[in-house]
């Protein structure tokens, strides 16, 4: 049984068809990249998997259930926290333990040990006692990951966690997520508009464009014919020093633009 | 000044009632205030006090107990803000502003009508700036019960509310009902505004909610400790303010005492100023 099964999902906002017929699945401990350019519906799809967004057609099955059991870890795209917020990084991770339980709680020594263990696992021990609003982007990302992991999810969703990070942090976060997925057997679905940083670790790829999705191993999907079919026009896939570039064929239309298409400032 | 505590403070029953009531109210306000700031709700929090004014003024006009008017007004305002702002979160501030304007207009009307139609003097002063020495003895146990209730509810929702305040989406992914928690919190804020209004007056009640919490958040980076500090600062400011106001009766030959609310707010502002200075000193040493 796969951890996540997305079947023929369609979703529209008003007149705009965001997702048309999207299907893919992820098995336990698999690292999957959800790749697509900005505005293609990655965030919407992740929110639909979480149950925060209703879908118009298709099914989303997590751990064999269509009802959400809340065993999904989530790292959203943008979260801004006031520097004066009275929570240490450690406290934010702690909030992930039985987060939906009401009432005050004292953490047992077991739980305290677990909090420290997860802080160390994401390499956050050195800033565990810093106010969460004072962390850098890469540091906050690690804390959000530790917060998600401490609730022992079977599936971890991350929305563009690599955007706005410096190249070194990108490498570190990718390596961290890869080791986490293998160590804890968690299925990871990570959205990104750029796949190269993920190539060494991706078990599978879900390539999203124009509301449709091609999925499989990187070798299967990142091929000129597969992506050309997905885009609906010819694209080339260039491989260079272990990196991949997807480029559209130069269009003839550009040379034959009608003359009135030039901008006339006098009018 | 002959004594720190002028004669009769602890044997005067209005003064003792004032000390008790202000402590209860300050504690609730301080707890709620921490989350008002955490949720960046200061503006709608303030708007609630304006709507509470309308309620208080209306109650004075009709002859209801002030506490009923204040809390009723704040709850109605919270409902209005919630309904008008529901469709579009970005318009929430606009909705708040509209509710605030309408409410203040109504307050003016009620206060005018009450002042011209009745023999009660100083009703405007009482509604806007409070009258803690003349709160009716029947109100005090009601206020205490409400305070216990609100602190209890806050204790129940504090943990999920903290998460929902920082990121509603992360909270929802954990199965936390972010939206419903927000509504429950708004009700807690409304009651707390009402309680604060009978103490400091409706206009100054924000000071008791925001002030101690803002001071405490600068002092501690642990939310539970910050909440306790906020409670201590709130109670301390109220008591100091009451003592100053009581003592001020003896300062002048005219035997005029300063308004309590003015003294309390002055102490709160002084605390906040001191915390800023302390923070600056600390960061210079790091």
Interface residues (C-beta under 8 A of the other chain):
Chain A: X47 X50 X52 X68 X70 X72 X73 X74 X75 X76 X79 X81 X82 X84 X85 X86 X87 X88 X91 X92 X95 X96 X99 X100 X101 X102 X103 X104 X105 X129 X131 X132 X144 X147 X148 X151
Chain B: X34 X38 X40 X155 X156 X157 X158 X159 X160 X162 X163 X166 X167 X169 X170 X171 X172 X173 X174 X175 X176 X216 X217 X218 X220 X221 X222 X223 X225 X226
